[in-house]
Amino acid sequence: MEEKDVAARVARLRMQKGVSARDMSLSLGQNPGYVNNIETGKTRPSLTGILYICEYFGITPAQFFDFSVEAPQELEQTVQLLKRLNQNQLSHIRAVIQDILERR
């Protein structure tokens, strides 16, 4: 993991949420340029800053740093829904997912 990975992750998650860097900064209780400075690599968030960012996005630090998952919020919401399905329903969903991935 490189410093630019964290900056890109914050930018991607922020854009997925549809908020401006300024609004996110203010929601985190920071100065208006805080998130922009992270995204441009001018500053790095502290561990506490990362925790607040994760809380803002509704994800865990593990989900934040799992760069293989493009949309951790969506994945978490989907997993919560999948937990409510029975075994037969899960088998059908898995088959649909496999079909989608094979068609890529």
VMD Tcl script that builds the backbone (N, CA, C; Angstrom):
set m [mol new atoms 312]
animate dup $m
set s [atomselect $m all]
$s set {name element resname resid chain x y z} {
  {N N MET 1 A 0.845 -1.180 0.000}
  {CA C MET 1 A 0.000 0.000 0.000}
  {C C MET 1 A 0.884 1.234 0.000}
  {N N GLU 2 A 0.495 2.160 -0.823}
  {CA C GLU 2 A 1.218 3.415 -0.915}
  {C C GLU 2 A 0.325 4.561 -0.451}
  {N N GLU 3 A 0.961 5.682 -0.185}
  {CA C GLU 3 A 0.229 6.868 0.264}
  {C C GLU 3 A -0.857 7.261 -0.735}
  {N N LYS 4 A -0.553 7.133 -2.026}
  {CA C LYS 4 A -1.529 7.508 -3.055}
  {C C LYS 4 A -2.760 6.598 -3.031}
  {N N ASP 5 A -2.590 5.372 -2.513}
  {CA C ASP 5 A -3.727 4.457 -2.425}
  {C C ASP 5 A -4.793 4.977 -1.473}
  {N N VAL 6 A -4.360 5.519 -0.351}
  {CA C VAL 6 A -5.301 6.082 0.632}
  {C C VAL 6 A -5.996 7.297 0.035}
  {N N ALA 7 A -5.228 8.150 -0.630}
  {CA C ALA 7 A -5.808 9.346 -1.248}
  {C C ALA 7 A -6.851 8.961 -2.294}
  {N N ALA 8 A -6.520 7.974 -3.122}
  {CA C ALA 8 A -7.452 7.534 -4.167}
  {C C ALA 8 A -8.686 6.880 -3.556}
  {N N ARG 9 A -8.489 6.147 -2.457}
  {CA C ARG 9 A -9.616 5.474 -1.807}
  {C C ARG 9 A -10.598 6.500 -1.247}
  {N N VAL 10 A -10.074 7.514 -0.582}
  {CA C VAL 10 A -10.941 8.563 -0.032}
  {C C VAL 10 A -11.704 9.241 -1.166}
  {N N ALA 11 A -11.013 9.560 -2.252}
  {CA C ALA 11 A -11.660 10.235 -3.379}
  {C C ALA 11 A -12.761 9.363 -3.984}
  {N N ARG 12 A -12.470 8.083 -4.195}
  {CA C ARG 12 A -13.455 7.190 -4.813}
  {C C ARG 12 A -14.690 7.038 -3.923}
  {N N LEU 13 A -14.466 6.808 -2.634}
  {CA C LEU 13 A -15.598 6.626 -1.722}
  {C C LEU 13 A -16.428 7.903 -1.607}
  {N N ARG 14 A -15.746 9.027 -1.612}
  {CA C ARG 14 A -16.458 10.310 -1.526}
  {C C ARG 14 A -17.320 10.521 -2.762}
  {N N MET 15 A -16.768 10.225 -3.927}
  {CA C MET 15 A -17.532 10.398 -5.158}
  {C C MET 15 A -18.707 9.422 -5.218}
  {N N GLN 16 A -18.503 8.203 -4.738}
  {CA C GLN 16 A -19.604 7.240 -4.701}
  {C C GLN 16 A -20.730 7.738 -3.811}
  {N N LYS 17 A -20.351 8.427 -2.745}
  {CA C LYS 17 A -21.351 8.963 -1.818}
  {C C LYS 17 A -22.009 10.222 -2.379}
  {N N GLY 18 A -21.350 10.845 -3.363}
  {CA C GLY 18 A -21.918 12.020 -4.013}
  {C C GLY 18 A -21.819 13.299 -3.203}
  {N N VAL 19 A -20.727 13.442 -2.473}
  {CA C VAL 19 A -20.530 14.658 -1.686}
  {C C VAL 19 A -19.252 15.362 -2.135}
  {N N SER 20 A -19.220 16.649 -1.906}
  {CA C SER 20 A -18.020 17.407 -2.252}
  {C C SER 20 A -16.962 17.211 -1.172}
  {N N ALA 21 A -15.726 17.466 -1.540}
  {CA C ALA 21 A -14.631 17.374 -0.575}
  {C C ALA 21 A -14.854 18.377 0.562}
  {N N ARG 22 A -15.338 19.547 0.226}
  {CA C ARG 22 A -15.598 20.574 1.243}
  {C C ARG 22 A -16.661 20.111 2.236}
  {N N ASP 23 A -17.777 19.607 1.706}
  {CA C ASP 23 A -18.859 19.157 2.589}
  {C C ASP 23 A -18.406 18.001 3.481}
  {N N MET 24 A -17.637 17.088 2.910}
  {CA C MET 24 A -17.137 15.980 3.714}
  {C C MET 24 A -16.212 16.488 4.813}
  {N N SER 25 A -15.332 17.412 4.457}
  {CA C SER 25 A -14.413 17.994 5.446}
  {C C SER 25 A -15.179 18.605 6.614}
  {N N LEU 26 A -16.183 19.380 6.282}
  {CA C LEU 26 A -16.973 20.043 7.323}
  {C C LEU 26 A -17.748 19.021 8.152}
  {N N SER 27 A -18.250 17.969 7.514}
  {CA C SER 27 A -18.958 16.916 8.250}
  {C C SER 27 A -18.041 16.187 9.219}
  {N N LEU 28 A -16.769 16.131 8.870}
  {CA C LEU 28 A -15.786 15.497 9.751}
  {C C LEU 28 A -15.286 16.452 10.839}
  {N N GLY 29 A -15.772 17.692 10.806}
  {CA C GLY 29 A -15.353 18.675 11.799}
  {C C GLY 29 A -13.976 19.252 11.525}
  {N N GLN 30 A -13.586 19.243 10.266}
  {CA C GLN 30 A -12.266 19.730 9.874}
  {C C GLN 30 A -12.400 21.011 9.066}
  {N N ASN 31 A -11.249 21.592 8.725}
  {CA C ASN 31 A -11.281 22.791 7.888}
  {C C ASN 31 A -11.760 22.414 6.493}
  {N N PRO 32 A -12.278 23.367 5.737}
  {CA C PRO 32 A -12.877 23.067 4.437}
  {C C PRO 32 A -11.959 22.361 3.429}
  {N N GLY 33 A -10.648 22.520 3.564}
  {CA C GLY 33 A -9.717 21.916 2.620}
  {C C GLY 33 A -9.135 20.585 3.056}
  {N N TYR 34 A -9.571 20.063 4.199}
  {CA C TYR 34 A -8.996 18.834 4.766}
  {C C TYR 34 A -9.022 17.657 3.797}
  {N N VAL 35 A -10.177 17.321 3.268}
  {CA C VAL 35 A -10.295 16.156 2.378}
  {C C VAL 35 A -9.557 16.415 1.069}
  {N N ASN 36 A -9.657 17.612 0.530}
  {CA C ASN 36 A -8.924 17.941 -0.692}
  {C C ASN 36 A -7.425 17.747 -0.491}
  {N N ASN 37 A -6.919 18.151 0.654}
  {CA C ASN 37 A -5.491 17.981 0.936}
  {C C ASN 37 A -5.102 16.504 1.022}
  {N N ILE 38 A -5.983 15.676 1.540}
  {CA C ILE 38 A -5.724 14.229 1.581}
  {C C ILE 38 A -5.726 13.673 0.159}
  {N N GLU 39 A -6.736 14.037 -0.615}
  {CA C GLU 39 A -6.884 13.502 -1.960}
  {C C GLU 39 A -5.768 13.932 -2.900}
  {N N THR 40 A -5.213 15.101 -2.684}
  {CA C THR 40 A -4.126 15.580 -3.542}
  {C C THR 40 A -2.750 15.181 -3.015}
  {N N GLY 41 A -2.729 14.523 -1.876}
  {CA C GLY 41 A -1.463 14.060 -1.316}
  {C C GLY 41 A -0.687 15.103 -0.540}
  {N N LYS 42 A -1.299 16.248 -0.278}
  {CA C LYS 42 A -0.616 17.291 0.490}
  {C C LYS 42 A -0.475 16.913 1.958}
  {N N THR 43 A -1.462 16.174 2.469}
  {CA C THR 43 A -1.409 15.705 3.852}
  {C C THR 43 A -1.889 14.268 3.903}
  {N N ARG 44 A -1.515 13.592 4.979}
  {CA C ARG 44 A -1.994 12.234 5.229}
  {C C ARG 44 A -2.873 12.259 6.469}
  {N N PRO 45 A -3.963 11.512 6.450}
  {CA C PRO 45 A -4.802 11.487 7.648}
  {C C PRO 45 A -4.115 10.691 8.757}
  {N N SER 46 A -4.333 11.123 9.978}
  {CA C SER 46 A -3.830 10.374 11.128}
  {C C SER 46 A -4.674 9.115 11.292}
  {N N LEU 47 A -4.268 8.261 12.210}
  {CA C LEU 47 A -5.065 7.069 12.488}
  {C C LEU 47 A -6.464 7.476 12.938}
  {N N THR 48 A -6.550 8.477 13.785}
  {CA C THR 48 A -7.851 8.981 14.225}
  {C C THR 48 A -8.642 9.510 13.038}
  {N N GLY 49 A -7.955 10.200 12.134}
  {CA C GLY 49 A -8.612 10.709 10.929}
  {C C GLY 49 A -9.174 9.587 10.078}
  {N N ILE 50 A -8.402 8.512 9.925}
  {CA C ILE 50 A -8.878 7.340 9.167}
  {C C ILE 50 A -10.127 6.766 9.827}
  {N N LEU 51 A -10.114 6.679 11.151}
  {CA C LEU 51 A -11.275 6.132 11.859}
  {C C LEU 51 A -12.516 6.991 11.647}
  {N N TYR 52 A -12.340 8.310 11.670}
  {CA C TYR 52 A -13.478 9.202 11.419}
  {C C TYR 52 A -13.957 9.092 9.973}
  {N N ILE 53 A -13.023 8.951 9.049}
  {CA C ILE 53 A -13.383 8.793 7.643}
  {C C ILE 53 A -14.179 7.500 7.454}
  {N N CYS 54 A -13.721 6.430 8.077}
  {CA C CYS 54 A -14.442 5.149 7.993}
  {C C CYS 54 A -15.848 5.279 8.566}
  {N N GLU 55 A -15.955 5.934 9.696}
  {CA C GLU 55 A -17.268 6.137 10.309}
  {C C GLU 55 A -18.165 6.953 9.375}
  {N N TYR 56 A -17.603 7.964 8.746}
  {CA C TYR 56 A -18.356 8.805 7.814}
  {C C TYR 56 A -18.932 7.971 6.669}
  {N N PHE 57 A -18.134 7.023 6.164}
  {CA C PHE 57 A -18.586 6.185 5.054}
  {C C PHE 57 A -19.369 4.959 5.508}
  {N N GLY 58 A -19.404 4.710 6.810}
  {CA C GLY 58 A -20.143 3.558 7.322}
  {C C GLY 58 A -19.448 2.233 7.033}
  {N N ILE 59 A -18.120 2.257 7.061}
  {CA C ILE 59 A -17.339 1.047 6.815}
  {C C ILE 59 A -16.308 0.870 7.921}
  {N N THR 60 A -15.764 -0.327 8.007}
  {CA C THR 60 A -14.716 -0.604 8.984}
  {C C THR 60 A -13.360 -0.236 8.385}
  {N N PRO 61 A -12.352 -0.057 9.223}
  {CA C PRO 61 A -11.004 0.164 8.674}
  {C C PRO 61 A -10.556 -0.982 7.764}
  {N N ALA 62 A -10.916 -2.212 8.107}
  {CA C ALA 62 A -10.561 -3.350 7.248}
  {C C ALA 62 A -11.180 -3.186 5.866}
  {N N GLN 63 A -12.425 -2.744 5.818}
  {CA C GLN 63 A -13.084 -2.518 4.525}
  {C C GLN 63 A -12.439 -1.354 3.782}
  {N N PHE 64 A -12.038 -0.333 4.502}
  {CA C PHE 64 A -11.391 0.817 3.867}
  {C C PHE 64 A -10.097 0.393 3.182}
  {N N PHE 65 A -9.307 -0.438 3.865}
  {CA C PHE 65 A -8.001 -0.820 3.339}
  {C C PHE 65 A -8.041 -2.035 2.422}
  {N N ASP 66 A -9.200 -2.617 2.194}
  {CA C ASP 66 A -9.321 -3.715 1.240}
  {C C ASP 66 A -9.544 -3.109 -0.140}
  {N N PHE 67 A -8.454 -2.764 -0.791}
  {CA C PHE 67 A -8.519 -2.060 -2.069}
  {C C PHE 67 A -9.043 -2.937 -3.207}
  {N N SER 68 A -9.213 -4.230 -2.950}
  {CA C SER 68 A -9.766 -5.112 -3.987}
  {C C SER 68 A -11.281 -4.934 -4.115}
  {N N VAL 69 A -11.895 -4.293 -3.140}
  {CA C VAL 69 A -13.345 -4.050 -3.169}
  {C C VAL 69 A -13.577 -2.596 -3.546}
  {N N GLU 70 A -14.205 -2.400 -4.694}
  {CA C GLU 70 A -14.405 -1.048 -5.209}
  {C C GLU 70 A -15.448 -0.255 -4.423}
  {N N ALA 71 A -16.493 -0.942 -3.979}
  {CA C ALA 71 A -17.605 -0.262 -3.295}
  {C C ALA 71 A -17.932 -1.005 -1.994}
  {N N PRO 72 A -17.152 -0.768 -0.935}
  {CA C PRO 72 A -17.363 -1.528 0.304}
  {C C PRO 72 A -18.718 -1.315 0.955}
  {N N GLN 73 A -19.290 -0.114 0.814}
  {CA C GLN 73 A -20.611 0.120 1.404}
  {C C GLN 73 A -21.657 -0.761 0.727}
  {N N GLU 74 A -21.605 -0.819 -0.587}
  {CA C GLU 74 A -22.554 -1.638 -1.347}
  {C C GLU 74 A -22.373 -3.115 -1.024}
  {N N LEU 75 A -21.123 -3.544 -0.921}
  {CA C LEU 75 A -20.858 -4.941 -0.604}
  {C C LEU 75 A -21.421 -5.300 0.770}
  {N N GLU 76 A -21.198 -4.443 1.742}
  {CA C GLU 76 A -21.697 -4.707 3.100}
  {C C GLU 76 A -23.220 -4.767 3.113}
  {N N GLN 77 A -23.878 -3.848 2.430}
  {CA C GLN 77 A -25.341 -3.858 2.375}
  {C C GLN 77 A -25.853 -5.119 1.688}
  {N N THR 78 A -25.151 -5.553 0.648}
  {CA C THR 78 A -25.537 -6.767 -0.070}
  {C C THR 78 A -25.365 -7.998 0.810}
  {N N VAL 79 A -24.263 -8.058 1.539}
  {CA C VAL 79 A -24.014 -9.198 2.439}
  {C C VAL 79 A -25.117 -9.271 3.497}
  {N N GLN 80 A -25.516 -8.133 4.023}
  {CA C GLN 80 A -26.569 -8.132 5.040}
  {C C GLN 80 A -27.881 -8.687 4.465}
  {N N LEU 81 A -28.182 -8.352 3.223}
  {CA C LEU 81 A -29.382 -8.893 2.586}
  {C C LEU 81 A -29.240 -10.390 2.318}
  {N N LEU 82 A -28.060 -10.804 1.864}
  {CA C LEU 82 A -27.827 -12.224 1.578}
  {C C LEU 82 A -27.996 -13.089 2.826}
  {N N LYS 83 A -27.666 -12.560 3.979}
  {CA C LYS 83 A -27.791 -13.311 5.230}
  {C C LYS 83 A -29.241 -13.690 5.529}
  {N N ARG 84 A -30.173 -12.988 4.923}
  {CA C ARG 84 A -31.586 -13.243 5.175}
  {C C ARG 84 A -32.175 -14.318 4.255}
  {N N LEU 85 A -31.379 -14.777 3.275}
  {CA C LEU 85 A -31.866 -15.763 2.318}
  {C C LEU 85 A -31.645 -17.185 2.810}
  {N N ASN 86 A -32.465 -18.099 2.294}
  {CA C ASN 86 A -32.253 -19.511 2.628}
  {C C ASN 86 A -31.232 -20.113 1.660}
  {N N GLN 87 A -30.880 -21.366 1.886}
  {CA C GLN 87 A -29.831 -22.006 1.098}
  {C C GLN 87 A -30.180 -22.067 -0.392}
  {N N ASN 88 A -31.405 -22.387 -0.709}
  {CA C ASN 88 A -31.830 -22.464 -2.111}
  {C C ASN 88 A -31.717 -21.101 -2.790}
  {N N GLN 89 A -32.173 -20.067 -2.108}
  {CA C GLN 89 A -32.095 -18.718 -2.670}
  {C C GLN 89 A -30.644 -18.297 -2.880}
  {N N LEU 90 A -29.786 -18.620 -1.922}
  {CA C LEU 90 A -28.363 -18.294 -2.059}
  {C C LEU 90 A -27.740 -19.003 -3.255}
  {N N SER 91 A -28.128 -20.244 -3.492}
  {CA C SER 91 A -27.608 -20.994 -4.642}
  {C C SER 91 A -27.979 -20.302 -5.951}
  {N N HIS 92 A -29.202 -19.803 -6.020}
  {CA C HIS 92 A -29.641 -19.094 -7.226}
  {C C HIS 92 A -28.849 -17.793 -7.413}
  {N N ILE 93 A -28.670 -17.070 -6.345}
  {CA C ILE 93 A -27.914 -15.813 -6.415}
  {C C ILE 93 A -26.480 -16.090 -6.843}
  {N N ARG 94 A -25.867 -17.113 -6.272}
  {CA C ARG 94 A -24.491 -17.466 -6.622}
  {C C ARG 94 A -24.405 -17.794 -8.118}
  {N N ALA 95 A -25.390 -18.534 -8.643}
  {CA C ALA 95 A -25.395 -18.878 -10.066}
  {C C ALA 95 A -25.484 -17.621 -10.937}
  {N N VAL 96 A -26.304 -16.678 -10.535}
  {CA C VAL 96 A -26.427 -15.418 -11.284}
  {C C VAL 96 A -25.091 -14.671 -11.264}
  {N N ILE 97 A -24.459 -14.606 -10.114}
  {CA C ILE 97 A -23.168 -13.915 -9.993}
  {C C ILE 97 A -22.123 -14.589 -10.875}
  {N N GLN 98 A -22.079 -15.917 -10.839}
  {CA C GLN 98 A -21.121 -16.634 -11.677}
  {C C GLN 98 A -21.365 -16.347 -13.153}
  {N N ASP 99 A -22.623 -16.314 -13.559}
  {CA C ASP 99 A -22.965 -16.025 -14.940}
  {C C ASP 99 A -22.503 -14.624 -15.338}
  {N N ILE 100 A -22.737 -13.661 -14.482}
  {CA C ILE 100 A -22.311 -12.274 -14.750}
  {C C ILE 100 A -20.794 -12.213 -14.905}
  {N N LEU 101 A -20.070 -12.856 -14.010}
  {CA C LEU 101 A -18.614 -12.809 -14.054}
  {C C LEU 101 A -18.054 -13.528 -15.283}
  {N N GLU 102 A -18.703 -14.572 -15.725}
  {CA C GLU 102 A -18.245 -15.311 -16.912}
  {C C GLU 102 A -18.469 -14.510 -18.190}
  {N N ARG 103 A -19.442 -13.620 -18.190}
  {CA C ARG 103 A -19.755 -12.825 -19.383}
  {C C ARG 103 A -18.876 -11.600 -19.526}
  {N N ARG 104 A -18.058 -11.305 -18.570}
  {CA C ARG 104 A -17.205 -10.110 -18.616}
  {C C ARG 104 A -16.282 -10.140 -19.783}
}
mol reanalyze $m
mol bondsrecalc $m
mol representation Tube
mol addrep $m
